[in-house]
């Protein structure tokens, strides 16, 4: 069997796995991102989220350095992983087409839209995994695909050139600032001087508990999708109108995760939401202490760039106007009645 046929699929796939692992370690995903992609609830565990990039890294190295039975086992594991990825991407893409909503995937660390090209990419990687599983057994047990190249290092140079070519083709420059990361769209109407006075602080990297009991870092949670954080309490009478409008605001702003922030633990709160977007629970008051000493109800917008994009705003009227500002920035038109759907 040709050494190129043995080595090429495994080495290409190994490079992809290692690149994916490094990207995920540099910019970790979160359980909310997994939920958006449709990862089954049984697998949405914090420990699996943390181990995921390390598993990809180990699998990539095994594909490059192991042959024989061990290489075949690594390739079969890669087939299973790529099949799962392709299934998730295919389902997310299909649902997005049916609903008209956007679907995203942090497949290589950075959250990106799921498109037909994304599905084609994953199908191609699944094909490479199948070819690697069918051929890697012929590679030396120690050294695997790299050893199979033998003295024919020209193939390695060709593979490196192909990888470099693909990298510079798909490389994306940093995008222009997103409206959801700009303070201008989140300011309530006022003078230019008032808007220029707004200082964008960093989103606090404090732990919060999600409605399902899992833990997350608030800043990391906001990196995949902007979050409109509504600080409310079940014992606060003025919070009731804000809580009632949460479903309407979610329908109004599908680009934003509208999440309620409560001070009680999930099992203690009547406001707990177990489905995405989960409620956020902060019994120690770390979020409030890190942003502003607000009362309830209050609202703050967390941008995807790790900075506060607007707020905090306090009180029902200010929050309603705040939602209208966000809508206007995203859709280019002002809501009637200051963004108070259902009123």
N, C-alpha and C positions, 0 to 999 in steps of 0.2 A: 504494500500500500504506500502511496506517495507520502513522503514526510510532510509536504505542504497540506495535504488533505487531513492528516492527523493533527497537525499543529494549528493551522489557521483558525478553525472555528473556536477551539478552546481558548486560544490566546486572545482573539477578538472579544469573546465573551468575558474572559478574565479581566481584560482592561476595562470593559464597561462596568463590571461588578465593583472593581476597586474604585473607579471614578465615582460611581454612585455612592459607595460607602463614605468616601472622603467628603463628598458634597453634603451628605446627610449629617455627618459629624460636625461639619462647619456650621450648618444651619439646620438644626433638628426640627423634625415635624412634631405635631402634637396629636393628642387623641381626637381633638375636634376635626383635624384634617383627615384622619383615618375614617371618622364617621362620615364626613362629607363624601369621601371616595366610595363608601359602601363596605368598608371592612366589617365583617361580621362581629357582633358584640362580643362573642366569646374570645376573639383575638385582640380586642381593644383593651390591652392591659399595659400599665406603665412600664413594667419590666420588659415586656416584649418590644415596646417602643424604643427603649434604651438599647436593647441588645440587637435590634434590627440591623443597623449599619455595621456593627461588628460581625454579625453573621454573614452579611454580604462580603465583607472584607476577607474573612476566612475562606468563604466559598470561592472567591475570585483567585486567591492564592493557591487553593487546592487544584483548581482547574488548570492553572499554569504549571504547577510543580509536581503533580501526581499523575501516574498512568496506571495501566493494568486495572485490577479490581477496585482499588481505592479511587483512581481517576474516574472510573465508570460510576461509582457511587456518588462522587461529587457532581458529575454531569447529570445524573438522574435527579439529584436534589435541585440542581439548577433548572432542569426541565419542569419540575413541580412548581418551583418559585415563579418562573416565567409564565407558566400556564395560569397561575393565580393572578399575577399582575395583568396579564392580557384579559382575563375574565373580568377583573375589576374595572379596567379601563374601558372595555367594551360595554359593560353595563352602564357605567357613568356617562359615556358618550351617547348611548342610546337614550337614556333618560333625559339628558340635556337637550337632545334633538326633539324629543316629544314635548317637553315642558317649555322649551325656549329659554330656560335658565342656563347660566354658565356653570360648568363643572371644572374643577381644578385638581391638580395632582402635584405633590412635591416629590416627584419621582427622582429628581436629581438635586434635592435640597431646596431649590427655589420653587415656590408655587407657580405653576404655569397652567394655562387653559388646556383642557382635554379636547383634542380635535381628532379628525380622521387620521391625520399624520401621526398623532400619538399612538393610536391603535395600530397603524401600519408598523411603526417602530417596534412596538412590543411583539407583534406577530413575527417580525423578522428576527428579533432576539430569541423568541421561542423556537423558531426554525434552526437557528444556530445552535441552541442548546440540544435539540434533537440530533443534529449532525454530530456534535461533540460527543454525545452519549453513544452514538453508533461507531465512533472511530477511536476514541481516546484509549480504549482497552489495548490498542496496539502500541501505545507509547510506553517507554520504560517506566517501571513502577516508581523509581526515584528520578525525579527530573521532569517526568511527564512530557507535556507538549514542548517545553523548552529544550529538553534533551532530544526529543524526536527531530528537532531541526538539525542536530549533529553539526557538521561543519558548514552546512548550507545557511550561513548567517545572512545571505542575501534576502531570504524570505523574511527574516526578522526585521531587516531594514525596510522591506516593502510594507510589512504590517505597520511599522512605526510611521512610515510616510502616509499610509492610508488613514491611520488614526489621527495624525496631525491635520491632514486635509479635511477630514470630517469635523474636527474640532473647530477649525477656523471658519468652516462653512456655517455651522450652527451657532457660533459664538454670538451672543447678544450683548450689545452695549447696555449700560444701565439706562432704564427707561426714564422718560421725563417724569417729573414729580406727578404723582397721582393726585387727583382732586381730593381724595380722602386723606391725603397726607399733607395737605396745604391748609394753613391756618385761615387763609382768606375765606374759604368756603364755610368755615364753621363759626365765624364771628357773627354775632347778632348785629343787625343794622346799626351803624354808628359812623363816626367820622373816620377819615383815613388815619388820623393820628391815633385813634383808639385801636385800629387794626394793627398798626405798626408796633404798638406797645405790647402786643401779645407775644409772649416768649414761650417757645415750644420746649417744654421739659421732656426728659426721657420718660417713657412708660416705666413705672417701677417694676423691677424684676423680683416680685414678691410671690410667695406661694399662695394659691387659692385652691379650694376644693370644688370640684364639679358636682352637679346634681347626682351623678351616679356613684359618688364617693371617691373617684380617682382624683389625683393631685396634678396640678399643672402650675407652670410659671406664667404669670400674667403677661409679661412682655413677649415671651415665646408664643403664647396663645394668640397674640395680636399680629404676629408676623405673617400668618397665612391669609387672614381676612381682617378688615377693619372691624372694630367692636364698638358699638354704642352701649356703654355701660350705664345702667339705670340703678342707682342706689335707692332701694326701697325697703320698707318694713311692713309686716302684716299688722303691726300695732299702730301704724301711722295713718290717721284718717285722710290727710291730704295726699297720701300715696295712692289711694284707691283709684282715682281717675287715671293716673299714670299706668298703674298695673292693668287696668281694663283696656287701655289702648295698645298694649304691647303686641297682641296679634295683628292689629291693623297696621302698626308701624313696621312690623316684619314684612307684611305684604307690600307696603309702600316702598321699603328699602331692601330689596332682595340682595343688593350688593354688600350689605352690612349685616354682621351678626348682632342682633339686638338681644342683649343678655341682662337679666336682673341680677344685681349684687345684693345679697342679704347677709345679715350678721349672725344668723343662726346656722348650725350644721344641717346638712341635708335631711337627716332623720328627725330633726326638730322643727323644721320650717314647713308651713302650709303652702309656701310658694315654690317649693322644689320642683324643678322640671328635669325629667330623666331622659328626654329625647333632645337631640341637638336642635338649636343651641341650648346647652344646659345652663341652668342657673349657676352663678358663682357664689361660693359661700366663704365668708371671711370673718370668722368668729373673733379673731384677735384684732381686727380693725387695721390690718397692715396696709390695705389699699388706701383707705381714707387718710391714714397718717402719712402716707407717702405722697399724696397728691394735694389734698386740701382738707381743712377741717370743716367739712360740709355737714349740713343736716339733710334729712330726707323729706321729699324726694330730691335727688340730684342726678345730673347726667354729665358724662364726659365721653369724648370720642377718642379712641385709641387708633392711631394710624399704623399702616403696615410697615412703616419705616422705623418702628420702635420709639416713636415720639408721640406725645399728646397732640391730636389734631384739632381739638377744640374743647371748650368748657374748662372747669365744671360750671354748669348752670343749675340753679336751685329754684324749686317751686314749679308747680304745674304749668303756669303760663310761660315761664322762661324755657322749660323743656319742650313744650309744644312748638314754640317759635324756633328753637334749636333744631328740632326735627325738620321743620319747614326749610331752614337754611341748608341743611344737608341735602334735602330733596332738590332744592333749587340748583345747588352746585352740580349735582349729578345729572339732572334732567333738563336744566336750562329754563325752567319755568317755576313760578311761585305757586304753592298750593293755595286753594281757596280756604278762607277761614283760618289762616295762619297754621295750616298743616294739622287740623284737628279732625281726622276722618271719623265719621260716625257721629259727629256732633250735630 
